[in-house]
Amino acid sequence: MYQKLEELCHLENPALTLKKLKSPDGVRRYSLRVGIYQVTIRIEQDTLIIIVLDAGHRKHAYRKY
């Protein structure tokens, strides 16, 4: 999982490779599938900071958002 996140850091616009999630509070959230895990992240565009909001088995990942 760490390796996939590291790869995102080297992309010019990592949001283009991620799946955009709908968010009721207006915060842009994206999902990244890594094997059987689903990682929910937020990207700060100004300084390219990737914040992992949640990581877990895909079976449970979408129930929170």
C-alpha positions in Angstrom: 0.0 0.0 0.0 2.8 2.4 0.9 4.4 1.7 -2.5 1.2 2.8 -4.4 1.0 6.0 -2.3 4.7 6.7 -3.1 4.0 6.3 -6.8 1.2 8.9 -6.5 3.6 11.4 -5.1 5.7 11.3 -8.2 2.8 12.1 -10.6 2.1 15.6 -11.7 -1.7 15.3 -11.1 -2.4 12.2 -9.0 -6.2 12.9 -9.0 -6.4 11.9 -12.6 -5.5 8.3 -11.8 -7.9 8.0 -8.8 -11.6 7.4 -8.5 -13.5 10.5 -7.3 -15.9 9.8 -4.4 -19.2 11.7 -3.8 -19.0 13.7 -0.5 -21.9 15.3 1.3 -19.6 17.8 3.0 -17.9 19.1 -0.1 -14.5 17.7 0.7 -12.9 16.1 -2.4 -12.2 12.5 -1.5 -10.7 9.8 -3.8 -10.3 6.1 -3.6 -7.4 3.9 -4.5 -7.7 0.1 -4.8 -4.7 -1.8 -3.6 -5.3 -5.5 -3.8 -8.2 -6.4 -1.4 -7.9 -3.0 0.3 -9.6 0.3 -0.5 -7.8 3.5 0.6 -9.7 6.7 0.9 -7.5 9.8 0.4 -7.7 13.5 0.1 -5.1 15.5 -1.9 -4.0 19.0 -1.0 -3.1 20.5 -4.4 -1.1 23.5 -3.2 1.8 21.4 -1.8 0.9 17.9 -3.1 0.2 16.4 0.2 -1.7 13.1 0.1 -3.7 12.4 3.3 -4.9 8.9 4.0 -8.3 9.2 5.6 -9.1 5.5 5.8 -7.8 2.2 4.7 -9.5 -1.2 5.0 -10.9 -4.2 3.3 -13.0 -3.3 0.3 -16.1 -5.0 1.8 -16.3 -2.3 4.5 -14.7 0.7 2.9 -17.7 2.4 1.2 -20.0 2.1 4.2 -18.4 5.2 5.8 -18.8 7.7 3.0 
